[in-house]
Amino acid sequence: MIRYSLTEADIIAGNDMWRRHQLKPHKLIIFMLVAWAIAGIYFHALFEQPAWLAAISGLAVILAIVLALMWMTKRLSRGKTLQYFREAANSRQEISADWDETHIWLKQEDGYVKMPWSDIKAWTEDETVLTLLRNSPIFYAIPKRALDAQALNNLRICLTKAGVPAARYHPF
């Protein structure tokens, strides 16, 4: 059994991994290609640019728009998650966590959840947290500072044995 209290940094790290897991690169690529074609045709028709210049202009505009949208959604997602964390009455309470090959238990002073591994869609980790991702916009960040090497390895083994896949996500 481990015990920890979440910090804002833990929540941001977990949210970033959840958000990156939600973004589907193939959908983004299809959107960019269609938008690039439309922008290129628009620049070619409206400004009477040569096709090669219209294609470059369209690509520049679409890249700028996509990068701006990605930056904005990251900021908005982090901000909303932090707002919910700060407003939740139990967000700073100590959490006890334990697991076996079939379930994980998370317990706070005023709440308890026993969750089978099958309820976890995927898991991922960075240097500071291991994040369990659900099918909904819910994630569970477990700070690595609460885990010794043996507990961390045991948690990874339980996830793997239960067939919970490692999350695949967009690098941004």
C-alpha positions in Angstrom: 0.0 0.0 0.0 1.2 3.5 -0.8 0.1 6.9 0.4 0.3 10.2 -1.3 -1.3 13.6 -1.7 -1.6 15.0 -5.2 -0.1 18.4 -6.1 -0.9 20.7 -9.0 2.2 19.5 -10.8 0.9 15.9 -10.6 -2.4 16.9 -12.0 -0.9 18.9 -14.8 1.4 16.0 -15.8 -1.5 13.5 -15.7 -3.7 15.9 -17.7 -1.0 16.4 -20.3 -0.7 12.7 -20.8 -4.5 12.2 -21.0 -4.8 15.1 -23.5 -2.0 13.8 -25.7 -3.6 10.3 -25.6 -7.0 11.8 -26.8 -5.4 13.5 -29.9 -5.5 11.2 -32.9 -2.6 12.0 -35.3 -4.3 10.5 -38.3 -7.4 12.7 -37.9 -5.1 15.8 -37.5 -3.2 14.8 -40.7 -6.4 14.3 -42.7 -7.7 17.7 -41.4 -4.4 19.4 -42.3 -4.3 17.9 -45.8 -7.8 18.9 -46.6 -7.4 22.4 -45.2 -4.0 22.7 -47.1 -5.7 21.9 -50.4 -8.6 24.3 -49.7 -6.1 27.1 -48.7 -3.9 26.4 -51.7 -6.9 26.6 -54.1 -8.1 29.8 -52.4 -4.7 31.5 -52.6 -4.3 30.4 -56.2 -7.8 31.6 -57.3 -8.0 34.8 -55.2 -4.4 36.1 -55.5 -3.6 34.5 -58.8 -0.5 33.0 -57.3 1.4 30.2 -59.1 0.3 26.8 -57.9 3.6 26.2 -56.1 3.4 29.5 -54.2 -0.2 29.0 -53.4 0.7 25.5 -52.0 3.5 27.0 -49.8 1.3 29.9 -48.6 -1.6 27.5 -47.8 0.8 25.2 -45.9 2.2 28.1 -43.8 -1.3 29.4 -42.9 -2.6 25.9 -42.0 0.5 25.1 -39.9 0.2 28.4 -38.0 -3.5 27.7 -37.3 -3.0 24.1 -36.2 0.0 25.1 -33.9 -2.0 27.9 -32.4 -5.0 25.6 -31.8 -2.8 23.0 -30.2 -1.2 25.6 -27.9 -4.6 27.0 -26.9 -6.2 23.6 -26.2 -3.2 22.7 -24.1 -3.5 25.8 -22.0 -7.3 25.6 -21.7 -7.2 21.9 -20.8 -4.5 22.6 -18.1 -6.4 25.6 -16.8 -9.8 23.7 -16.5 -8.2 20.7 -14.8 -6.4 22.9 -12.3 -9.6 24.8 -11.6 -11.5 21.5 -10.9 -8.6 20.3 -8.7 -8.5 23.5 -6.7 -12.3 23.6 -6.3 -12.6 19.9 -5.2 -13.0 19.7 -1.4 -11.0 16.4 -1.3 -8.3 17.2 -3.8 -5.6 17.7 -1.2 -6.6 14.7 1.0 -4.2 11.9 1.4 -4.8 9.0 -0.9 -4.1 5.3 -0.1 -3.6 3.1 -3.1 -3.1 -0.7 -3.3 -3.5 -3.2 -6.1 -3.3 -6.8 -7.1 -3.5 -8.7 -10.3 -7.3 -7.9 -10.7 -8.0 -4.5 -9.2 -6.7 -1.2 -7.9 -8.1 0.4 -4.8 -7.9 4.1 -4.2 -9.1 5.4 -0.9 -9.5 8.9 0.6 -11.1 10.0 3.9 -14.5 10.6 2.2 -14.2 8.3 -0.8 -13.3 4.8 -2.0 -13.0 3.2 -5.4 -12.2 -0.4 -6.2 -11.6 -0.6 -9.9 -10.9 -3.7 -12.0 -8.0 -3.3 -14.4 -10.5 -3.8 -17.3 -11.9 -0.3 -16.5 -8.5 1.2 -17.3 -8.2 2.0 -21.1 -4.4 2.6 -21.0 -1.6 3.7 -18.8 1.5 5.9 -19.3 4.2 7.5 -17.3 6.7 10.3 -17.3 9.5 11.2 -14.9 7.1 12.3 -12.2 3.8 10.3 -12.4 2.3 7.1 -13.7 -1.2 7.9 -15.1 -4.1 5.5 -15.5 -6.4 6.5 -18.3 -10.1 5.7 -18.3 -12.5 5.6 -21.2 -14.0 8.9 -20.0 -12.2 12.2 -19.3 -11.0 10.8 -16.0 -7.4 9.9 -15.2 -5.7 8.8 -12.1 -2.2 10.3 -11.6 0.0 8.3 -9.1 3.1 10.3 -8.2 6.3 8.3 -8.5 7.6 10.0 -5.4 5.1 7.7 -3.5 6.5 4.5 -5.1 9.7 2.8 -4.4 11.3 0.9 -7.3 9.7 -2.4 -6.3 6.2 -1.0 -6.0 6.6 0.8 -9.3 7.7 -2.4 -11.0 4.9 -4.4 -9.4 2.3 -1.9 -10.6 3.7 -2.1 -14.1 3.6 -5.9 -14.0 0.0 -5.9 -12.8 -1.0 -3.6 -15.6 0.8 -5.7 -18.2 -0.6 -9.0 -16.9 -4.1 -7.6 -16.9 -3.7 -6.6 -20.5 -3.9 -2.9 -20.0 -2.0 -1.4 -23.0 0.6 1.3 -22.7 -0.9 4.5 -24.0 0.0 5.7 -27.5 -0.1 9.5 -27.8 0.8 12.5 -29.8 4.1 14.0 -28.8 2.7 17.5 -28.2 
